[in-house]
Amino acid sequence: MKNILIVEDYQIIRLATKILVQDLYKGAAIHEATSFCAALSELQAHPQDLIILDVQIPGGEGFEMIRLMRAIQKNVAVLVFSAIEERIYGIHYLRSGANGFVSKNSTTEELRTAITSVAETGRYVSPRIKVELLNQIDKHNYRADNPLLDLSVREITIMDMLIEGFWIKEIASKLDLTESSVSTYKARLFEKLQVTTLIEMFQKVRHYKDMD
């Protein structure tokens, strides 16, 4: 019998996902969490075969969430199921250790495929992310197309925090870095994105996130 944890704070989405999982795996023990703290508690109480994770939940820790879950259960399979931009964040969550990423804009059939692929083979890569991975073969065109895709997980984490209005001191504290390290990352982001101010960075990031 499979143990599956659905981490989702919207009741309707959580219920729909639960019904789909029950249809895929008859008799599966399905656990639910509406916050990241609750998810960690569930994971401590019940070892899981699969976690279906919305990273935009109360208490969410971004790319650190998968590491924190694996600190409790080392080999648990994690499928990120989120509304954040797949083209930008999908690859980064795979780099962070997720077994798969599926967008909430996907069809029900694609979600079914993602769940079964991660649960049974340990990996799911959507058609759109496959295209982005293939684009990396040609590094020059890849960077020219969308520089956000060439950022490291740490860089994109700090970029998002800067855009959200966090100060360098706050970022350093949250990520357990020195303030000088955060300043270095900020300077590197400005160089890679070819901007000189946070406002310019916000505008450029919004532009690239809106790209088809």
Backbone as JSON Lines, residues from 0, in Angstrom:
{"i":0,"aa":"M","n":[0.84,-1.2,0.0],"ca":[0.0,0.0,0.0],"c":[0.87,1.25,0.0]}
{"i":1,"aa":"K","n":[0.59,2.17,-0.91],"ca":[1.38,3.39,-1.01],"c":[0.93,4.43,0.02]}
{"i":2,"aa":"N","n":[1.89,5.17,0.53],"ca":[1.62,6.32,1.39],"c":[1.94,7.57,0.6]}
{"i":3,"aa":"I","n":[0.95,8.43,0.42],"ca":[1.11,9.62,-0.41],"c":[0.67,10.85,0.39]}
{"i":4,"aa":"L","n":[1.53,11.86,0.4],"ca":[1.26,13.1,1.12],"c":[0.97,14.22,0.12]}
{"i":5,"aa":"I","n":[-0.2,14.83,0.24],"ca":[-0.58,15.97,-0.6],"c":[-0.41,17.24,0.23]}
{"i":6,"aa":"V","n":[0.49,18.11,-0.22],"ca":[0.76,19.36,0.5],"c":[0.18,20.5,-0.32]}
{"i":7,"aa":"E","n":[-0.96,21.0,0.09],"ca":[-1.72,21.99,-0.68],"c":[-2.67,22.73,0.26]}
{"i":8,"aa":"D","n":[-2.65,24.07,0.21],"ca":[-3.49,24.81,1.14],"c":[-4.87,25.17,0.57]}
{"i":9,"aa":"Y","n":[-5.08,25.02,-0.74],"ca":[-6.39,25.28,-1.31],"c":[-7.22,24.0,-1.29]}
{"i":10,"aa":"Q","n":[-8.34,24.05,-0.58],"ca":[-9.13,22.86,-0.34],"c":[-9.63,22.2,-1.63]}
{"i":11,"aa":"I","n":[-10.08,23.01,-2.58],"ca":[-10.63,22.44,-3.81],"c":[-9.54,21.7,-4.59]}
{"i":12,"aa":"I","n":[-8.36,22.3,-4.69],"ca":[-7.26,21.65,-5.41],"c":[-6.82,20.4,-4.67]}
{"i":13,"aa":"R","n":[-6.76,20.49,-3.35],"ca":[-6.36,19.33,-2.55],"c":[-7.34,18.17,-2.73]}
{"i":14,"aa":"L","n":[-8.64,18.49,-2.73],"ca":[-9.66,17.45,-2.89],"c":[-9.57,16.82,-4.28]}
{"i":15,"aa":"A","n":[-9.42,17.66,-5.31],"ca":[-9.33,17.15,-6.68],"c":[-8.1,16.26,-6.85]}
{"i":16,"aa":"T","n":[-6.99,16.67,-6.26],"ca":[-5.77,15.87,-6.34],"c":[-5.95,14.54,-5.61]}
{"i":17,"aa":"K","n":[-6.6,14.59,-4.47],"ca":[-6.85,13.37,-3.69],"c":[-7.71,12.38,-4.47]}
{"i":18,"aa":"I","n":[-8.75,12.89,-5.13],"ca":[-9.62,12.02,-5.92],"c":[-8.83,11.36,-7.06]}
{"i":19,"aa":"L","n":[-7.97,12.15,-7.71],"ca":[-7.16,11.62,-8.8],"c":[-6.21,10.53,-8.29]}
{"i":20,"aa":"V","n":[-5.57,10.79,-7.15],"ca":[-4.63,9.81,-6.58],"c":[-5.36,8.53,-6.18]}
{"i":21,"aa":"Q","n":[-6.54,8.68,-5.59],"ca":[-7.33,7.51,-5.2],"c":[-7.72,6.68,-6.42]}
{"i":22,"aa":"D","n":[-7.96,7.35,-7.53],"ca":[-8.29,6.64,-8.76],"c":[-7.07,5.89,-9.3]}
{"i":23,"aa":"L","n":[-5.89,6.49,-9.14],"ca":[-4.67,5.86,-9.64],"c":[-4.21,4.72,-8.76]}
{"i":24,"aa":"Y","n":[-4.33,4.88,-7.46],"ca":[-3.81,3.9,-6.51],"c":[-4.89,3.52,-5.51]}
{"i":25,"aa":"K","n":[-5.63,2.5,-5.84],"ca":[-6.71,2.03,-4.97],"c":[-6.13,1.6,-3.62]}
{"i":26,"aa":"G","n":[-6.73,2.09,-2.56],"ca":[-6.31,1.69,-1.23],"c":[-5.1,2.42,-0.69]}
{"i":27,"aa":"A","n":[-4.6,3.41,-1.44],"ca":[-3.44,4.17,-0.97],"c":[-3.8,4.95,0.3]}
{"i":28,"aa":"A","n":[-2.85,5.06,1.22],"ca":[-3.05,5.87,2.42],"c":[-2.65,7.3,2.07]}
{"i":29,"aa":"I","n":[-3.64,8.17,2.0],"ca":[-3.39,9.55,1.58],"c":[-3.41,10.47,2.79]}
{"i":30,"aa":"H","n":[-2.32,11.18,2.97],"ca":[-2.19,12.14,4.06],"c":[-2.23,13.55,3.46]}
{"i":31,"aa":"E","n":[-2.65,14.52,4.25],"ca":[-2.8,15.88,3.75],"c":[-2.16,16.88,4.69]}
{"i":32,"aa":"A","n":[-1.62,17.97,4.11],"ca":[-1.06,19.06,4.91],"c":[-1.36,20.38,4.2]}
{"i":33,"aa":"T","n":[-1.68,21.39,4.97],"ca":[-2.03,22.69,4.39],"c":[-0.95,23.74,4.63]}
{"i":34,"aa":"S","n":[0.15,23.36,5.27],"ca":[1.28,24.25,5.48],"c":[2.56,23.44,5.45]}
{"i":35,"aa":"F","n":[3.69,24.1,5.3],"ca":[4.95,23.37,5.24],"c":[5.28,22.75,6.59]}
{"i":36,"aa":"C","n":[4.98,23.47,7.67],"ca":[5.21,22.92,9.0],"c":[4.41,21.64,9.2]}
{"i":37,"aa":"A","n":[3.14,21.67,8.78],"ca":[2.29,20.48,8.9],"c":[2.82,19.35,8.03]}
{"i":38,"aa":"A","n":[3.37,19.68,6.88],"ca":[3.93,18.66,5.99],"c":[5.12,17.96,6.65]}
{"i":39,"aa":"L","n":[5.99,18.72,7.29],"ca":[7.13,18.12,7.98],"c":[6.66,17.22,9.13]}
{"i":40,"aa":"S","n":[5.62,17.66,9.82],"ca":[5.08,16.84,10.92],"c":[4.5,15.53,10.39]}
{"i":41,"aa":"E","n":[3.78,15.61,9.28],"ca":[3.21,14.4,8.67],"c":[4.32,13.45,8.22]}
{"i":42,"aa":"L","n":[5.38,14.02,7.67],"ca":[6.48,13.21,7.18],"c":[7.2,12.51,8.34]}
{"i":43,"aa":"Q","n":[7.3,13.19,9.47],"ca":[7.91,12.58,10.65],"c":[7.04,11.46,11.2]}
{"i":44,"aa":"A","n":[5.72,11.65,11.11],"ca":[4.79,10.67,11.68],"c":[4.57,9.47,10.76]}
{"i":45,"aa":"H","n":[4.62,9.71,9.44],"ca":[4.29,8.66,8.49],"c":[5.28,8.69,7.32]}
{"i":46,"aa":"P","n":[6.18,7.74,7.2],"ca":[7.05,7.67,6.02],"c":[6.21,7.61,4.75]}
{"i":47,"aa":"Q","n":[6.64,8.35,3.74],"ca":[5.84,8.48,2.52],"c":[6.56,7.88,1.31]}
{"i":48,"aa":"D","n":[5.76,7.4,0.36],"ca":[6.32,6.96,-0.92],"c":[6.4,8.12,-1.89]}
{"i":49,"aa":"L","n":[5.49,9.08,-1.75],"ca":[5.42,10.2,-2.68],"c":[4.85,11.42,-1.98]}
{"i":50,"aa":"I","n":[5.45,12.58,-2.25],"ca":[4.91,13.86,-1.79],"c":[4.54,14.69,-3.01]}
{"i":51,"aa":"I","n":[3.29,15.12,-3.07],"ca":[2.84,16.06,-4.11],"c":[2.82,17.42,-3.46]}
{"i":52,"aa":"L","n":[3.74,18.28,-3.85],"ca":[4.06,19.5,-3.11],"c":[3.77,20.78,-3.87]}
{"i":53,"aa":"D","n":[2.89,21.61,-3.31],"ca":[2.75,22.98,-3.78],"c":[3.74,23.82,-2.99]}
{"i":54,"aa":"V","n":[4.7,24.41,-3.65],"ca":[5.74,25.15,-2.94],"c":[5.26,26.51,-2.45]}
{"i":55,"aa":"Q","n":[4.12,26.97,-2.94],"ca":[3.57,28.26,-2.52],"c":[2.51,28.05,-1.44]}
{"i":56,"aa":"I","n":[2.94,27.57,-0.3],"ca":[2.05,27.31,0.82],"c":[2.53,28.08,2.04]}
{"i":57,"aa":"P","n":[1.68,28.27,3.05],"ca":[2.13,28.95,4.28],"c":[3.35,28.27,4.88]}
{"i":58,"aa":"G","n":[4.35,29.08,5.2],"ca":[5.58,28.55,5.78],"c":[6.54,27.97,4.78]}
{"i":59,"aa":"G","n":[6.24,28.12,3.5],"ca":[7.1,27.56,2.46],"c":[8.5,28.15,2.48]}
{"i":60,"aa":"E","n":[9.48,27.34,2.13],"ca":[10.89,27.75,2.17],"c":[11.53,27.7,0.79]}
{"i":61,"aa":"G","n":[10.71,27.79,-0.26],"ca":[11.27,27.81,-1.61],"c":[12.07,26.56,-1.93]}
{"i":62,"aa":"F","n":[13.25,26.75,-2.49],"ca":[14.09,25.63,-2.91],"c":[14.6,24.8,-1.74]}
{"i":63,"aa":"E","n":[14.55,25.36,-0.52],"ca":[15.02,24.63,0.65],"c":[14.03,23.55,1.1]}
{"i":64,"aa":"M","n":[12.8,23.62,0.63],"ca":[11.76,22.72,1.11],"c":[12.1,21.25,0.87]}
{"i":65,"aa":"I","n":[12.64,20.97,-0.3],"ca":[12.96,19.58,-0.63],"c":[14.09,19.07,0.25]}
{"i":66,"aa":"R","n":[15.09,19.9,0.47],"ca":[16.2,19.5,1.33],"c":[15.71,19.2,2.75]}
{"i":67,"aa":"L","n":[14.82,20.04,3.26],"ca":[14.31,19.85,4.62],"c":[13.47,18.58,4.72]}
{"i":68,"aa":"M","n":[12.71,18.27,3.68],"ca":[11.94,17.03,3.68],"c":[12.86,15.81,3.62]}
{"i":69,"aa":"R","n":[13.89,15.92,2.8],"ca":[14.82,14.79,2.68],"c":[15.67,14.61,3.93]}
{"i":70,"aa":"A","n":[15.77,15.65,4.75],"ca":[16.48,15.5,6.01],"c":[15.7,14.59,6.95]}
{"i":71,"aa":"I","n":[14.38,14.49,6.74],"ca":[13.53,13.61,7.55],"c":[13.45,12.23,6.91]}
{"i":72,"aa":"Q","n":[13.21,12.2,5.61],"ca":[13.15,10.92,4.88],"c":[14.01,11.06,3.63]}
{"i":73,"aa":"K","n":[15.17,10.45,3.66],"ca":[16.22,10.69,2.67],"c":[15.78,10.48,1.23]}
{"i":74,"aa":"N","n":[15.07,9.4,0.94],"ca":[14.81,9.04,-0.45],"c":[13.37,9.27,-0.88]}
{"i":75,"aa":"V","n":[12.62,10.07,-0.15],"ca":[11.22,10.28,-0.51],"c":[11.12,10.98,-1.88]}
{"i":76,"aa":"A","n":[10.19,10.51,-2.7],"ca":[9.98,11.11,-4.02],"c":[9.13,12.36,-3.87]}
{"i":77,"aa":"V","n":[9.54,13.43,-4.54],"ca":[8.83,14.71,-4.44],"c":[8.44,15.2,-5.83]}
{"i":78,"aa":"L","n":[7.14,15.39,-6.04],"ca":[6.62,15.99,-7.27],"c":[6.12,17.38,-6.93]}
{"i":79,"aa":"V","n":[6.77,18.39,-7.49],"ca":[6.31,19.77,-7.28],"c":[5.12,20.02,-8.2]}
{"i":80,"aa":"F","n":[4.02,20.47,-7.61],"ca":[2.77,20.75,-8.34],"c":[2.38,22.17,-8.0]}
{"i":81,"aa":"S","n":[2.7,23.1,-8.89],"ca":[2.61,24.51,-8.52],"c":[2.15,25.39,-9.68]}
{"i":82,"aa":"A","n":[1.68,26.59,-9.31],"ca":[1.25,27.57,-10.31],"c":[2.37,28.52,-10.7]}
{"i":83,"aa":"I","n":[3.54,28.42,-10.07],"ca":[4.64,29.3,-10.46],"c":[5.1,28.95,-11.88]}
{"i":84,"aa":"E","n":[5.8,29.89,-12.51],"ca":[6.16,29.77,-13.91],"c":[7.01,28.52,-14.16]}
{"i":85,"aa":"E","n":[6.46,27.58,-14.9],"ca":[7.14,26.31,-15.15],"c":[8.45,26.52,-15.9]}
{"i":86,"aa":"R","n":[8.41,27.37,-16.89],"ca":[9.59,27.56,-17.74],"c":[10.77,28.12,-16.94]}
{"i":87,"aa":"I","n":[10.47,28.97,-15.95],"ca":[11.53,29.58,-15.15],"c":[11.95,28.68,-13.99]}
{"i":88,"aa":"Y","n":[10.96,28.16,-13.26],"ca":[11.26,27.49,-12.0],"c":[11.34,25.96,-12.1]}
{"i":89,"aa":"G","n":[10.77,25.39,-13.15],"ca":[10.76,23.94,-13.25],"c":[12.16,23.34,-13.2]}
{"i":90,"aa":"I","n":[13.05,23.86,-14.02],"ca":[14.42,23.35,-14.07],"c":[15.11,23.56,-12.73]}
{"i":91,"aa":"H","n":[14.87,24.71,-12.1],"ca":[15.54,25.0,-10.83],"c":[15.08,24.06,-9.72]}
{"i":92,"aa":"Y","n":[13.8,23.7,-9.72],"ca":[13.35,22.74,-8.7],"c":[13.9,21.34,-8.97]}
{"i":93,"aa":"L","n":[14.07,20.99,-10.24],"ca":[14.72,19.72,-10.55],"c":[16.17,19.75,-10.08]}
{"i":94,"aa":"R","n":[16.83,20.88,-10.28],"ca":[18.21,21.02,-9.82],"c":[18.29,20.93,-8.3]}
{"i":95,"aa":"S","n":[17.2,21.35,-7.63],"ca":[17.18,21.33,-6.16],"c":[16.85,19.96,-5.6]}
{"i":96,"aa":"G","n":[16.58,19.0,-6.48],"ca":[16.35,17.64,-6.01],"c":[14.96,17.1,-6.2]}
{"i":97,"aa":"A","n":[14.04,17.91,-6.74],"ca":[12.69,17.39,-6.99],"c":[12.75,16.29,-8.04]}
{"i":98,"aa":"N","n":[11.88,15.3,-7.89],"ca":[11.81,14.22,-8.88],"c":[11.02,14.62,-10.11]}
{"i":99,"aa":"G","n":[10.22,15.66,-9.97],"ca":[9.44,16.13,-11.11],"c":[8.79,17.46,-10.8]}
{"i":100,"aa":"F","n":[8.35,18.13,-11.85],"ca":[7.64,19.41,-11.71],"c":[6.49,19.39,-12.7]}
{"i":101,"aa":"V","n":[5.29,19.69,-12.22],"ca":[4.14,19.78,-13.11],"c":[3.37,21.05,-12.77]}
{"i":102,"aa":"S","n":[2.98,21.79,-13.78],"ca":[2.28,23.05,-13.58],"c":[0.8,22.82,-13.3]}
{"i":103,"aa":"K","n":[0.23,23.7,-12.49],"ca":[-1.2,23.64,-12.24],"c":[-2.01,24.05,-13.48]}
{"i":104,"aa":"N","n":[-1.33,24.55,-14.49],"ca":[-1.99,24.84,-15.76],"c":[-2.04,23.63,-16.68]}
{"i":105,"aa":"S","n":[-1.45,22.53,-16.23],"ca":[-1.42,21.32,-17.05],"c":[-2.79,20.64,-17.08]}
{"i":106,"aa":"T","n":[-2.96,19.74,-18.03],"ca":[-4.19,18.96,-18.12],"c":[-4.22,17.9,-17.02]}
{"i":107,"aa":"T","n":[-5.4,17.37,-16.76],"ca":[-5.54,16.29,-15.78],"c":[-4.7,15.08,-16.21]}
{"i":108,"aa":"E","n":[-4.68,14.82,-17.5],"ca":[-3.91,13.67,-18.0],"c":[-2.42,13.85,-17.75]}
{"i":109,"aa":"E","n":[-1.93,15.08,-17.92],"ca":[-0.5,15.31,-17.66],"c":[-0.2,15.15,-16.18]}
{"i":110,"aa":"L","n":[-1.1,15.6,-15.31],"ca":[-0.9,15.42,-13.87],"c":[-0.88,13.93,-13.52]}
{"i":111,"aa":"R","n":[-1.79,13.16,-14.12],"ca":[-1.8,11.71,-13.9],"c":[-0.46,11.1,-14.32]}
{"i":112,"aa":"T","n":[0.02,11.51,-15.48],"ca":[1.3,10.99,-15.98],"c":[2.44,11.36,-15.05]}
{"i":113,"aa":"A","n":[2.43,12.6,-14.56],"ca":[3.5,13.06,-13.67],"c":[3.5,12.26,-12.37]}
{"i":114,"aa":"I","n":[2.32,12.04,-11.8],"ca":[2.23,11.31,-10.54],"c":[2.71,9.87,-10.71]}
{"i":115,"aa":"T","n":[2.23,9.19,-11.72],"ca":[2.62,7.79,-11.92],"c":[4.1,7.68,-12.29]}
{"i":116,"aa":"S","n":[4.6,8.62,-13.07],"ca":[6.02,8.57,-13.45],"c":[6.93,8.72,-12.24]}
{"i":117,"aa":"V","n":[6.62,9.69,-11.39],"ca":[7.45,9.91,-10.2],"c":[7.31,8.75,-9.22]}
{"i":118,"aa":"A","n":[6.07,8.28,-9.04],"ca":[5.83,7.2,-8.08],"c":[6.46,5.88,-8.52]}
{"i":119,"aa":"E","n":[6.52,5.65,-9.83],"ca":[6.95,4.34,-10.32],"c":[8.36,4.32,-10.92]}
{"i":120,"aa":"T","n":[8.79,5.45,-11.47],"ca":[10.14,5.48,-12.05],"c":[11.07,6.48,-11.39]}
{"i":121,"aa":"G","n":[10.5,7.34,-10.53],"ca":[11.33,8.3,-9.81],"c":[11.67,9.55,-10.57]}
{"i":122,"aa":"R","n":[11.01,9.78,-11.72],"ca":[11.35,10.98,-12.5],"c":[10.21,11.38,-13.41]}
{"i":123,"aa":"Y","n":[9.97,12.69,-13.51],"ca":[9.05,13.21,-14.51],"c":[9.58,14.55,-15.0]}
{"i":124,"aa":"V","n":[9.69,14.68,-16.31],"ca":[10.09,15.94,-16.94],"c":[9.04,16.28,-17.99]}
{"i":125,"aa":"S","n":[8.41,17.42,-17.83],"ca":[7.34,17.8,-18.75],"c":[7.9,18.14,-20.12]}
{"i":126,"aa":"P","n":[7.06,18.1,-21.16],"ca":[7.53,18.46,-22.51],"c":[8.16,19.84,-22.57]}
{"i":127,"aa":"R","n":[7.59,20.79,-21.84],"ca":[8.13,22.16,-21.9],"c":[9.52,22.22,-21.25]}
{"i":128,"aa":"I","n":[9.71,21.54,-20.13],"ca":[11.02,21.55,-19.5],"c":[12.04,20.8,-20.34]}
{"i":129,"aa":"K","n":[11.61,19.75,-21.03],"ca":[12.51,19.04,-21.93],"c":[13.07,19.97,-23.0]}
{"i":130,"aa":"V","n":[12.2,20.84,-23.52],"ca":[12.64,21.81,-24.52],"c":[13.71,22.73,-23.94]}
{"i":131,"aa":"E","n":[13.5,23.2,-22.7],"ca":[14.47,24.09,-22.07],"c":[15.79,23.37,-21.83]}
{"i":132,"aa":"L","n":[15.72,22.1,-21.43],"ca":[16.95,21.33,-21.22],"c":[17.71,21.15,-22.52]}
{"i":133,"aa":"L","n":[16.99,20.91,-23.61],"ca":[17.65,20.78,-24.91],"c":[18.26,22.1,-25.35]}
{"i":134,"aa":"N","n":[17.61,23.2,-24.99],"ca":[18.14,24.52,-25.35],"c":[19.49,24.79,-24.69]}
{"i":135,"aa":"Q","n":[19.75,24.12,-23.58],"ca":[21.01,24.34,-22.88],"c":[22.2,23.79,-23.67]}
{"i":136,"aa":"I","n":[21.93,22.96,-24.64],"ca":[23.02,22.43,-25.48],"c":[23.72,23.58,-26.21]}
{"i":137,"aa":"D","n":[22.91,24.55,-26.63],"ca":[23.47,25.74,-27.29],"c":[23.47,26.86,-26.27]}
{"i":138,"aa":"K","n":[24.55,26.98,-25.52],"ca":[24.59,27.93,-24.41],"c":[24.41,29.37,-24.84]}
{"i":139,"aa":"H","n":[24.9,29.75,-26.01],"ca":[24.81,31.15,-26.43],"c":[23.35,31.53,-26.66]}
{"i":140,"aa":"N","n":[22.65,30.76,-27.44],"ca":[21.25,31.05,-27.71],"c":[20.4,30.9,-26.46]}
{"i":141,"aa":"Y","n":[20.77,29.96,-25.61],"ca":[20.03,29.72,-24.37],"c":[20.05,30.95,-23.48]}
{"i":142,"aa":"R","n":[21.22,31.55,-23.33],"ca":[21.33,32.74,-22.5],"c":[20.64,33.93,-23.14]}
{"i":143,"aa":"A","n":[20.76,34.06,-24.44],"ca":[20.14,35.18,-25.11],"c":[18.62,35.09,-25.04]}
{"i":144,"aa":"D","n":[18.09,33.88,-25.02],"ca":[16.65,33.68,-24.99],"c":[16.06,34.12,-23.66]}
{"i":145,"aa":"N","n":[16.62,33.67,-22.57],"ca":[16.09,34.0,-21.25],"c":[17.18,33.82,-20.19]}
{"i":146,"aa":"P","n":[17.79,34.9,-19.74],"ca":[18.9,34.79,-18.79],"c":[18.5,34.22,-17.43]}
{"i":147,"aa":"L","n":[17.22,34.25,-17.09],"ca":[16.78,33.69,-15.81],"c":[17.05,32.19,-15.74]}
{"i":148,"aa":"L","n":[17.03,31.54,-16.89],"ca":[17.24,30.1,-16.92],"c":[18.69,29.72,-16.66]}
{"i":149,"aa":"D","n":[19.59,30.71,-16.75],"ca":[21.01,30.43,-16.56],"c":[21.46,30.74,-15.13]}
{"i":150,"aa":"L","n":[20.52,31.17,-14.28],"ca":[20.87,31.47,-12.9],"c":[20.96,30.18,-12.09]}
{"i":151,"aa":"S","n":[21.79,30.2,-11.07],"ca":[21.86,29.06,-10.17],"c":[20.65,29.1,-9.23]}
{"i":152,"aa":"V","n":[20.43,28.0,-8.53],"ca":[19.33,27.94,-7.56],"c":[19.5,29.03,-6.51]}
{"i":153,"aa":"R","n":[20.71,29.22,-5.99],"ca":[20.96,30.25,-4.99],"c":[20.7,31.64,-5.55]}
{"i":154,"aa":"E","n":[21.14,31.88,-6.79],"ca":[20.94,33.19,-7.4],"c":[19.46,33.52,-7.57]}
{"i":155,"aa":"I","n":[18.69,32.55,-8.04],"ca":[17.27,32.82,-8.27],"c":[16.52,32.97,-6.94]}
{"i":156,"aa":"T","n":[16.98,32.28,-5.9],"ca":[16.39,32.44,-4.58],"c":[16.6,33.86,-4.07]}
{"i":157,"aa":"I","n":[17.82,34.35,-4.17],"ca":[18.14,35.7,-3.72],"c":[17.45,36.74,-4.59]}
{"i":158,"aa":"M","n":[17.38,36.49,-5.88],"ca":[16.67,37.4,-6.79],"c":[15.21,37.57,-6.37]}
{"i":159,"aa":"D","n":[14.55,36.46,-6.09],"ca":[13.15,36.52,-5.68],"c":[13.0,37.27,-4.36]}
{"i":160,"aa":"M","n":[13.91,37.06,-3.43],"ca":[13.82,37.74,-2.14],"c":[14.06,39.24,-2.27]}
{"i":161,"aa":"L","n":[14.99,39.62,-3.14],"ca":[15.23,41.05,-3.39],"c":[13.98,41.7,-3.99]}
{"i":162,"aa":"I","n":[13.35,41.01,-4.93],"ca":[12.15,41.53,-5.57],"c":[11.0,41.64,-4.57]}
{"i":163,"aa":"E","n":[10.96,40.71,-3.61],"ca":[9.91,40.75,-2.58],"c":[10.14,41.84,-1.55]}
{"i":164,"aa":"G","n":[11.3,42.5,-1.61],"ca":[11.56,43.63,-0.71],"c":[12.42,43.33,0.49]}
{"i":165,"aa":"F","n":[13.03,42.14,0.54],"ca":[13.91,41.81,1.67],"c":[15.22,42.6,1.55]}
{"i":166,"aa":"W","n":[15.72,43.06,2.7],"ca":[17.02,43.73,2.74],"c":[18.12,42.68,2.74]}
{"i":167,"aa":"I","n":[19.32,43.13,2.39],"ca":[20.47,42.22,2.34],"c":[20.69,41.55,3.7]}
{"i":168,"aa":"K","n":[20.55,42.3,4.78],"ca":[20.74,41.73,6.11],"c":[19.71,40.64,6.39]}
{"i":169,"aa":"E","n":[18.46,40.85,5.97],"ca":[17.4,39.86,6.18],"c":[17.67,38.6,5.37]}
{"i":170,"aa":"I","n":[18.1,38.78,4.13],"ca":[18.4,37.64,3.27],"c":[19.54,36.82,3.86]}
{"i":171,"aa":"A","n":[20.57,37.51,4.32],"ca":[21.71,36.82,4.92],"c":[21.27,35.98,6.11]}
{"i":172,"aa":"S","n":[20.4,36.53,6.94],"ca":[19.92,35.82,8.11],"c":[19.09,34.59,7.73]}
{"i":173,"aa":"K","n":[18.18,34.77,6.77],"ca":[17.29,33.68,6.37],"c":[18.04,32.54,5.68]}
{"i":174,"aa":"L","n":[19.07,32.89,4.91],"ca":[19.79,31.87,4.14],"c":[21.09,31.42,4.8]}
{"i":175,"aa":"D","n":[21.34,31.96,6.0],"ca":[22.56,31.62,6.73],"c":[23.8,31.93,5.91]}
{"i":176,"aa":"L","n":[23.83,33.15,5.36],"ca":[24.97,33.63,4.59],"c":[25.5,34.9,5.24]}
{"i":177,"aa":"T","n":[26.7,35.3,4.86],"ca":[27.2,36.59,5.32],"c":[26.6,37.68,4.45]}
{"i":178,"aa":"E","n":[26.53,38.89,4.97],"ca":[25.99,40.0,4.2],"c":[26.85,40.27,2.96]}
{"i":179,"aa":"S","n":[28.16,40.07,3.09],"ca":[29.04,40.3,1.93],"c":[28.77,39.27,0.83]}
{"i":180,"aa":"S","n":[28.43,38.03,1.23],"ca":[28.09,37.01,0.23],"c":[26.82,37.38,-0.52]}
{"i":181,"aa":"V","n":[25.82,37.86,0.23],"ca":[24.57,38.27,-0.42],"c":[24.82,39.44,-1.36]}
{"i":182,"aa":"S","n":[25.66,40.38,-0.94],"ca":[25.99,41.53,-1.8],"c":[26.68,41.06,-3.07]}
{"i":183,"aa":"T","n":[27.53,40.04,-2.94],"ca":[28.22,39.48,-4.11],"c":[27.21,38.85,-5.06]}
{"i":184,"aa":"Y","n":[26.27,38.09,-4.5],"ca":[25.22,37.49,-5.34],"c":[24.4,38.57,-6.03]}
{"i":185,"aa":"K","n":[24.09,39.64,-5.31],"ca":[23.32,40.73,-5.89],"c":[24.06,41.36,-7.07]}
{"i":186,"aa":"A","n":[25.36,41.6,-6.88],"ca":[26.17,42.18,-7.95],"c":[26.22,41.24,-9.16]}
{"i":187,"aa":"R","n":[26.32,39.94,-8.89],"ca":[26.36,38.96,-9.96],"c":[25.04,38.93,-10.73]}
{"i":188,"aa":"L","n":[23.93,39.05,-9.98],"ca":[22.61,39.1,-10.62],"c":[22.5,40.32,-11.53]}
{"i":189,"aa":"F","n":[22.92,41.47,-11.03],"ca":[22.87,42.69,-11.84],"c":[23.68,42.52,-13.12]}
{"i":190,"aa":"E","n":[24.84,41.87,-13.0],"ca":[25.7,41.67,-14.17],"c":[25.04,40.72,-15.17]}
{"i":191,"aa":"K","n":[24.51,39.6,-14.68],"ca":[23.9,38.62,-15.57],"c":[22.64,39.15,-16.25]}
{"i":192,"aa":"L","n":[21.88,39.96,-15.51],"ca":[20.63,40.48,-16.06],"c":[20.84,41.82,-16.75]}
{"i":193,"aa":"Q","n":[22.06,42.36,-16.65],"ca":[22.42,43.63,-17.28],"c":[21.51,44.76,-16.8]}
{"i":194,"aa":"V","n":[21.45,44.9,-15.48],"ca":[20.67,45.98,-14.86],"c":[21.56,46.68,-13.83]}
{"i":195,"aa":"T","n":[21.12,47.84,-13.38],"ca":[21.91,48.59,-12.4],"c":[21.12,48.93,-11.14]}
{"i":196,"aa":"T","n":[19.8,48.7,-11.16],"ca":[18.97,48.99,-9.99],"c":[17.97,47.86,-9.76]}
{"i":197,"aa":"L","n":[17.41,47.82,-8.55],"ca":[16.4,46.82,-8.24],"c":[15.14,47.01,-9.08]}
{"i":198,"aa":"I","n":[14.8,48.26,-9.37],"ca":[13.62,48.52,-10.2],"c":[13.82,47.95,-11.6]}
{"i":199,"aa":"E","n":[15.02,48.16,-12.16],"ca":[15.31,47.6,-13.49],"c":[15.27,46.08,-13.45]}
{"i":200,"aa":"M","n":[15.78,45.5,-12.36],"ca":[15.77,44.05,-12.23],"c":[14.33,43.53,-12.16]}
{"i":201,"aa":"F","n":[13.5,44.2,-11.37],"ca":[12.1,43.81,-11.27],"c":[11.42,43.84,-12.64]}
{"i":202,"aa":"Q","n":[11.66,44.89,-13.4],"ca":[11.03,45.03,-14.72],"c":[11.53,43.97,-15.69]}
{"i":203,"aa":"K","n":[12.83,43.68,-15.65],"ca":[13.38,42.68,-16.56],"c":[12.91,41.28,-16.19]}
{"i":204,"aa":"V","n":[12.88,40.98,-14.89],"ca":[12.41,39.66,-14.45],"c":[10.95,39.47,-14.85]}
{"i":205,"aa":"R","n":[10.13,40.49,-14.66],"ca":[8.73,40.39,-15.04],"c":[8.6,40.15,-16.54]}
{"i":206,"aa":"H","n":[9.45,40.8,-17.33],"ca":[9.42,40.61,-18.79],"c":[9.74,39.17,-19.15]}
{"i":207,"aa":"Y","n":[10.81,38.63,-18.58],"ca":[11.21,37.27,-18.94],"c":[10.26,36.22,-18.39]}
{"i":208,"aa":"K","n":[9.64,36.48,-17.25],"ca":[8.67,35.54,-16.72],"c":[7.4,35.52,-17.58]}
{"i":209,"aa":"D","n":[7.13,36.61,-18.26],"ca":[5.92,36.69,-19.12],"c":[6.16,36.12,-20.51]}
{"i":210,"aa":"M","n":[7.41,35.75,-20.8],"ca":[7.7,35.21,-22.14],"c":[7.01,33.89,-22.36]}
{"i":211,"aa":"D","n":[6.54,33.64,-23.57],"ca":[5.93,32.34,-23.9],"c":[7.01,31.28,-23.94]}
